[in-house]
Amino acid sequence: MTDPASAVPEEAGPPGRARRWGPDTRPLAVPAYRRLFIGQVVTVVGTQLTAVAVQQQIFQITGSSAWVGIASLVALVPLVVFGLLGGAIADTYDRRTLLIITSTGIGLTSVALWLATFAGGESVWVVLALLAVQQGFFAVNQPTRSAIIPRLMPAALVPSANALGMTVFSAGVIVGPLLFGVLVPVLGLGWLYFLDAVLTVAVIWAVVRLPAMPPLGGKRSRAKVVDGLSYLWVRPLLLMTFVVDIIAMVFGLPRALFPQMAQEIFGGPPEGGLALGALNAAMGIGVLVGGLTGGWIQRIHRQGKAIVVAILVWGAAMSVLGLTSALWVAVLLLAVGGWADMISSVFRSTILQVQATDEMRGRMQGVFLVVVAGGPRVADLLHGLVASATTTQIAVTGGGIACVVLTLVAAAWGRTLIRYDTRDARD
């Protein structure tokens, strides 16, 4: 079977200054990736509507940031279990078929949240149960989607494809929460879930149009999760990308405190509103700016060092966030953090996709999902508990300082990461 990536010319795309500073759009020359990209553009807004709606609904029912953190812990269990299993499944079966099944499941759980809200939305346990089911589908969907990208284009275009994906996601992170702030007083939470379900149709259409993605060389024997973990353990470079990301997310992401901060510090109404929407959208603004000015990303060869610097910027921004009482300053700091997180995420994704072999790529992406999606949920629980015991200011600033210190320690301990250079031979 011919690998589709081998047929894509690396020279395609905008020349000159546009490529140097604007987004590198060469991956869009690949028809399959372009369709997937268009589907993502449409659905990411709905996904963010649901994410903020669940967060606000739980806080509205319970009146506690700790419960928002507990909800994230509930979501973490299926992410860990099905993220690892999903990666193994993606290394065994046709990845296109898996995307169709899981994308449909995600849409159906949004429908269930819509129905449950009107049938008795005051039950926090119903919301938590449906959240867990949806995260189970998501945990299989994301490793499969990420494992497909290196099959669609040359390795040199993978950073640009990841940057484009992050740019689209950031646009949704901005538009989704802002739309939440505008629409929830008019429509209510339930209809926002329904809107997300309708928009899911776009990504299902894009996935159906993908080429078949069976394992290279024919169907493999059943992939084992433990083999993927063993593969990761003996590759220090890959392992360190996970270590520094866990530090950044667990200690430096205070999103569980946004409802409380919006109300107590920035004067927002109890039901949410624009202050909450602005806090949730701010990091997406930074990611969007990074994506739209990210033509330089493809020219960075010391990708590991760039990851460490980006995480230090992230931690510093969160440290100052806990000290401000001005909403515009908080939005600016979160935007700086979002920009830094985008840089870190692009290079971490690229190292993992390029350095892992195809037969292990799904399992590596499964571990990546567990860390990327699971780490923030642990952060939600940690920040919620610390804020409940002290104040939001202590939780946010203390977490940012811990992020900076621990990142420096990790970089000094695992020097494979900061020494990594794409101009060297593959590990």
C-alpha positions as CSV (number, residue, x, y, z in Angstrom):
1,M,0.0,0.0,0.0
2,T,1.3,3.5,-0.9
3,D,1.6,5.9,2.0
4,P,-0.4,9.0,1.1
5,A,2.3,11.2,2.7
6,S,4.8,10.3,0.0
7,A,2.7,11.9,-2.7
8,V,2.5,15.4,-1.1
9,P,5.0,18.0,-2.4
10,E,6.7,19.8,0.5
11,E,7.3,22.9,-1.7
12,A,3.5,23.6,-2.1
13,G,2.2,26.7,-0.3
14,P,2.7,30.4,0.1
15,P,6.2,31.8,-0.6
16,G,8.2,34.6,0.9
17,R,7.1,36.8,3.9
18,A,3.7,35.1,4.2
19,R,5.3,31.8,4.9
20,R,7.9,33.3,7.3
21,W,5.3,34.9,9.7
22,G,1.8,34.0,8.6
23,P,0.4,30.5,9.2
24,D,1.9,27.8,7.1
25,T,-1.0,26.5,5.0
26,R,0.8,23.9,3.0
27,P,-0.9,21.0,4.8
28,L,-4.2,22.3,3.3
29,A,-3.0,21.2,-0.1
30,V,-3.6,17.7,1.1
31,P,-7.3,17.0,0.2
32,A,-8.0,14.6,3.0
33,Y,-6.4,16.8,5.6
34,R,-8.3,19.9,4.2
35,R,-11.7,18.2,4.7
36,L,-10.8,17.1,8.2
37,F,-9.7,20.7,8.9
38,I,-13.0,22.2,7.6
39,G,-15.0,19.8,9.7
40,Q,-13.0,20.8,12.7
41,V,-13.6,24.5,12.0
42,V,-17.3,24.0,12.3
43,T,-17.5,21.6,15.3
44,V,-14.9,23.1,17.6
45,V,-17.3,26.0,18.6
46,G,-20.0,23.5,19.6
47,T,-17.5,21.5,21.6
48,Q,-16.5,24.5,23.6
49,L,-20.1,25.5,24.2
50,T,-20.6,22.1,25.8
51,A,-17.4,22.3,27.8
52,V,-18.3,25.6,29.4
53,A,-22.0,24.6,29.8
54,V,-21.1,21.5,31.8
55,Q,-18.7,23.5,34.0
56,Q,-21.3,26.2,34.6
57,Q,-24.2,23.7,35.1
58,I,-22.3,21.8,37.8
59,F,-21.3,25.0,39.6
60,Q,-24.9,26.3,39.3
61,I,-26.3,23.1,40.8
62,T,-23.8,22.8,43.6
63,G,-22.4,26.3,44.2
64,S,-19.0,24.8,44.7
65,S,-15.7,25.0,42.7
66,A,-14.7,21.8,44.5
67,W,-17.6,20.0,42.6
68,V,-16.3,21.4,39.3
69,G,-13.0,19.9,40.2
70,I,-14.6,16.6,41.1
71,A,-16.4,16.6,37.7
72,S,-13.0,16.8,36.0
73,L,-11.8,13.8,38.1
74,V,-14.9,11.9,37.0
75,A,-14.1,12.7,33.4
76,L,-10.4,11.7,33.9
77,V,-11.2,8.0,34.6
78,P,-12.6,7.2,31.1
79,L,-9.9,9.4,29.5
80,V,-7.2,7.3,31.1
81,V,-8.8,3.9,30.5
82,F,-10.1,4.5,27.0
83,G,-7.2,6.7,26.0
84,L,-4.8,3.9,26.5
85,L,-7.1,1.3,25.0
86,G,-8.1,3.6,22.2
87,G,-4.4,4.0,21.2
88,A,-4.0,0.3,21.0
89,I,-7.2,-0.1,19.0
90,A,-5.9,2.6,16.6
91,D,-2.8,0.6,16.0
92,T,-4.8,-2.5,15.2
93,Y,-7.8,-1.5,13.1
94,D,-8.7,1.0,10.3
95,R,-8.4,4.5,11.8
96,R,-11.1,6.0,9.6
97,T,-13.7,3.6,10.8
98,L,-12.8,4.3,14.4
99,L,-13.2,8.1,13.8
100,I,-16.7,7.6,12.3
101,I,-17.9,5.5,15.3
102,T,-16.4,7.7,18.0
103,S,-17.5,11.0,16.4
104,T,-21.0,9.7,16.2
105,G,-20.9,8.7,19.9
106,I,-19.7,12.2,20.9
107,G,-22.6,13.7,19.1
108,L,-25.2,11.4,20.6
109,T,-24.0,12.1,24.2
110,S,-24.5,15.8,23.5
111,V,-28.1,15.0,22.5
112,A,-28.4,13.1,25.8
113,L,-27.2,16.1,27.8
114,W,-29.8,18.2,26.0
115,L,-32.6,15.8,26.8
116,A,-31.4,15.3,30.4
117,T,-31.4,19.1,31.0
118,F,-35.0,19.4,30.2
119,A,-36.0,16.1,31.9
120,G,-34.4,17.1,35.3
121,G,-31.1,19.1,34.9
122,E,-30.8,19.6,38.7
123,S,-29.2,16.1,39.1
124,V,-25.4,16.5,39.2
125,W,-25.0,12.8,38.9
126,V,-26.8,12.6,35.6
127,V,-24.5,15.3,34.2
128,L,-21.5,13.5,35.6
129,A,-22.5,10.2,34.1
130,L,-23.1,11.6,30.6
131,L,-19.8,13.6,30.8
132,A,-18.0,10.3,31.6
133,V,-19.6,8.5,28.6
134,Q,-18.7,11.4,26.2
135,Q,-15.1,11.5,27.5
136,G,-14.9,7.7,26.8
137,F,-15.7,8.3,23.1
138,F,-13.4,11.3,23.0
139,A,-10.6,9.2,24.5
140,V,-10.6,6.8,21.5
141,N,-11.3,9.6,18.9
142,Q,-8.3,11.9,19.6
143,P,-5.4,9.3,19.5
144,T,-6.9,8.0,16.3
145,R,-7.2,11.4,14.7
146,S,-3.6,12.4,15.7
147,A,-2.1,9.1,14.5
148,I,-3.6,9.8,11.0
149,I,-1.8,13.1,10.4
150,P,1.7,11.7,9.7
151,R,0.1,9.3,7.2
152,L,-1.3,12.2,5.2
153,M,1.8,14.4,4.7
154,P,5.6,14.4,5.0
155,A,7.2,14.7,8.4
156,A,8.4,18.3,7.5
157,L,4.7,19.4,7.3
158,V,3.6,17.8,10.6
159,P,4.4,20.9,12.8
160,S,2.5,23.1,10.4
161,A,-0.5,20.8,10.4
162,N,-0.4,20.7,14.2
163,A,-0.2,24.5,14.3
164,L,-3.2,24.8,12.0
165,G,-5.2,22.4,14.2
166,M,-4.3,24.4,17.3
167,T,-5.3,27.6,15.6
168,V,-8.7,26.3,14.7
169,F,-9.2,25.0,18.3
170,S,-8.2,28.3,19.7
171,A,-10.8,30.1,17.5
172,G,-13.4,27.8,19.0
173,V,-12.1,28.4,22.5
174,I,-12.6,32.1,21.9
175,V,-15.9,32.0,20.1
176,G,-17.5,29.2,22.1
177,P,-17.2,30.7,25.6
178,L,-18.2,34.1,24.3
179,L,-21.2,32.7,22.5
180,F,-22.0,30.9,25.8
181,G,-22.0,34.2,27.6
182,V,-24.3,35.7,25.0
183,L,-26.6,32.7,24.3
184,V,-27.1,31.1,27.8
185,P,-29.3,34.0,29.1
186,V,-31.5,33.7,26.0
187,L,-31.6,29.9,25.2
188,G,-30.5,28.2,28.4
189,L,-28.0,25.5,28.9
190,G,-30.0,22.7,27.3
191,W,-30.2,24.2,23.8
192,L,-26.4,24.8,23.8
193,Y,-26.0,21.0,24.1
194,F,-28.3,20.5,21.2
195,L,-26.4,23.0,19.0
196,D,-23.2,21.1,19.7
197,A,-24.9,17.9,18.6
198,V,-26.0,19.4,15.3
199,L,-22.5,20.8,14.6
200,T,-21.0,17.4,15.1
201,V,-22.5,16.3,11.7
202,A,-19.8,18.4,10.0
203,V,-16.9,16.4,11.4
204,I,-18.6,13.1,10.7
205,W,-19.0,14.2,7.0
206,A,-15.2,15.0,6.9
207,V,-14.2,11.7,8.4
208,V,-16.4,9.7,6.0
209,R,-14.5,11.4,3.1
210,L,-11.1,10.3,4.5
211,P,-9.3,7.5,2.7
212,A,-9.1,4.1,4.4
213,M,-6.4,4.0,7.1
214,P,-5.6,0.4,7.8
215,P,-2.3,-0.5,9.5
216,L,0.6,-0.2,7.2
217,G,1.5,-3.6,5.7
218,G,-1.9,-5.1,6.3
219,K,-3.9,-5.8,9.5
220,R,-1.7,-6.3,12.5
221,S,-2.2,-8.6,15.4
222,R,-4.0,-7.1,18.4
223,A,-1.9,-4.3,19.8
224,K,-1.1,-4.3,23.5
225,V,-1.2,-1.3,25.8
226,V,1.7,-2.5,27.9
227,D,3.9,-2.7,24.8
228,G,3.3,1.0,24.2
229,L,4.2,1.9,27.8
230,S,7.4,-0.1,27.5
231,Y,8.2,1.6,24.3
232,L,7.8,5.0,25.9
233,W,9.8,4.1,29.0
234,V,13.0,3.3,27.1
235,R,12.8,6.5,25.0
236,P,13.9,9.4,27.3
237,L,13.0,12.1,24.7
238,L,9.4,11.0,24.4
239,L,9.1,10.5,28.1
240,M,10.3,14.0,29.0
241,T,7.7,15.6,26.7
242,F,5.1,14.1,29.0
243,V,6.9,15.0,32.2
244,V,7.1,18.7,31.5
245,D,3.5,18.8,30.2
246,I,2.2,17.2,33.4
247,I,4.0,19.8,35.4
248,A,2.6,22.6,33.3
249,M,-1.0,21.5,33.3
250,V,-1.3,20.1,36.9
251,F,0.2,23.1,38.6
252,G,-0.4,25.9,36.1
253,L,-4.0,25.6,34.8
254,P,-6.6,27.2,37.1
255,R,-9.7,26.8,34.9
256,A,-11.8,25.2,37.6
257,L,-11.6,28.5,39.5
258,F,-13.0,30.6,36.6
259,P,-16.6,30.5,37.7
260,Q,-15.6,31.6,41.3
261,M,-13.1,34.2,40.0
262,A,-15.6,35.7,37.6
263,Q,-18.1,36.2,40.3
264,E,-16.0,37.1,43.4
265,I,-13.0,39.0,41.8
266,F,-14.3,40.4,38.5
267,G,-17.9,41.1,39.5
268,G,-19.7,38.7,37.2
269,P,-23.3,37.5,37.8
270,P,-23.9,34.2,39.6
271,E,-25.3,32.5,36.4
272,G,-22.1,33.2,34.4
273,G,-22.1,36.0,31.8
274,L,-19.4,37.8,29.9
275,A,-16.7,37.8,32.7
276,L,-16.8,34.0,32.8
277,G,-16.8,33.9,29.0
278,A,-13.8,36.2,28.8
279,L,-11.8,34.1,31.2
280,N,-12.5,30.9,29.3
281,A,-11.8,32.6,25.9
282,A,-8.6,34.4,26.9
283,M,-6.2,31.5,26.5
284,G,-7.7,30.7,23.1
285,I,-6.9,34.3,22.0
286,G,-3.2,33.6,22.7
287,V,-3.4,30.3,20.9
288,L,-5.0,32.0,17.9
289,V,-2.4,34.8,17.8
290,G,0.3,32.1,17.9
291,G,-1.2,30.2,15.1
292,L,-1.8,33.2,12.9
293,T,1.8,34.4,13.3
294,G,3.4,30.9,13.5
295,G,5.2,30.7,10.2
296,W,8.4,30.7,12.1
297,I,7.6,27.5,13.9
298,Q,8.7,25.3,11.0
299,R,12.2,26.8,11.2
300,I,12.8,25.9,14.8
301,H,15.2,22.9,15.1
302,R,15.8,22.9,18.9
303,Q,12.2,21.9,19.5
304,G,12.8,20.5,23.0
305,K,14.4,23.7,24.3
306,A,11.5,25.7,22.8
307,I,9.1,23.5,24.8
308,V,10.9,24.3,28.1
309,V,11.0,28.0,27.4
310,A,7.3,28.1,26.5
311,I,6.3,26.3,29.7
312,L,8.4,28.8,31.8
313,V,6.5,31.6,30.1
314,W,3.2,29.8,30.9
315,G,4.1,29.4,34.6
316,A,5.2,33.0,35.0
317,A,1.9,34.3,33.4
318,M,-0.2,32.2,35.8
319,S,1.9,33.4,38.8
320,V,0.9,37.0,38.0
321,L,-2.7,36.1,37.2
322,G,-3.4,35.3,40.8
323,L,-2.3,38.8,41.9
324,T,-4.6,40.9,39.6
325,S,-8.1,42.1,40.2
326,A,-8.5,43.8,36.7
327,L,-10.4,41.6,34.2
328,W,-8.4,43.0,31.2
329,V,-5.1,42.2,32.9
330,A,-6.3,38.7,33.6
331,V,-7.4,38.2,30.0
332,L,-4.0,39.5,28.8
333,L,-2.1,37.1,31.1
334,L,-4.2,34.2,30.1
335,A,-3.6,35.1,26.4
336,V,0.1,35.1,27.0
337,G,-0.2,31.7,28.7
338,G,-2.3,30.4,25.8
339,W,0.3,31.5,23.3
340,A,3.1,29.7,25.2
341,D,0.9,26.6,25.6
342,M,0.3,26.6,21.8
343,I,4.1,26.6,21.1
344,S,4.7,23.9,23.6
345,S,1.8,21.7,22.3
346,V,2.9,22.0,18.7
347,F,6.4,20.8,19.3
348,R,5.4,18.1,21.8
349,S,2.9,16.7,19.3
350,T,5.4,16.9,16.5
351,I,8.2,15.1,18.4
352,L,5.8,12.3,19.4
353,Q,4.3,11.9,15.9
354,V,7.7,12.0,14.1
355,Q,9.8,10.0,16.5
356,A,7.3,7.2,17.2
357,T,7.0,4.5,14.5
358,D,3.6,3.9,12.8
359,E,2.9,0.7,14.6
360,M,3.3,2.5,18.0
361,R,1.8,5.9,16.9
362,G,-1.7,5.2,18.1
363,R,-0.6,4.1,21.6
364,M,1.7,7.0,21.9
365,Q,-1.1,9.3,21.0
366,G,-3.3,7.5,23.6
367,V,-0.7,8.3,26.3
368,F,-0.5,11.9,24.9
369,L,-4.3,12.2,25.4
370,V,-4.2,10.9,28.9
371,V,-1.6,13.5,29.8
372,V,-3.0,16.4,27.8
373,A,-6.6,15.9,28.7
374,G,-6.1,14.2,32.1
375,G,-3.5,16.6,33.5
376,P,-5.9,19.6,33.4
377,R,-8.6,17.5,35.1
378,V,-6.2,16.7,37.9
379,A,-5.4,20.5,38.0
380,D,-9.1,21.2,38.3
381,L,-9.4,19.0,41.4
382,L,-6.1,20.4,42.9
383,H,-7.0,24.0,42.3
384,G,-10.6,23.5,43.5
385,L,-9.5,21.9,46.7
386,V,-6.7,24.5,47.4
387,A,-9.0,27.4,46.6
388,S,-11.7,26.0,48.9
389,A,-9.2,25.7,51.7
390,T,-7.5,29.1,51.1
391,T,-8.3,31.6,48.3
392,T,-8.3,31.6,44.6
393,Q,-5.3,34.0,44.6
394,I,-3.2,31.6,46.6
395,A,-4.2,28.6,44.4
396,V,-3.4,30.4,41.1
397,T,-0.2,32.1,42.1
398,G,1.2,29.2,44.1
399,G,0.5,26.9,41.2
400,G,2.3,29.1,38.7
401,I,5.4,29.4,40.9
402,A,5.4,25.6,41.3
403,C,5.2,25.2,37.6
404,V,8.3,27.3,36.9
405,V,10.4,25.7,39.6
406,L,9.5,22.1,38.7
407,T,10.0,22.7,35.0
408,L,13.6,24.0,35.6
409,V,14.3,20.9,37.8
410,A,12.9,18.5,35.1
411,A,14.9,20.2,32.3
412,A,18.1,19.9,34.3
413,W,17.4,16.2,35.1
414,G,16.2,15.0,31.7
415,R,18.6,16.9,29.4
416,T,17.7,14.7,26.4
417,L,14.8,17.1,25.8
418,I,16.7,20.4,25.7
419,R,19.4,18.8,23.6
420,Y,17.0,17.5,20.9
421,D,17.6,18.9,17.5
422,T,15.7,17.9,14.4
423,R,18.8,18.2,12.3
424,D,20.3,15.2,14.1
425,A,19.5,11.7,13.0
426,R,16.3,10.1,14.3
427,D,16.5,8.4,17.6
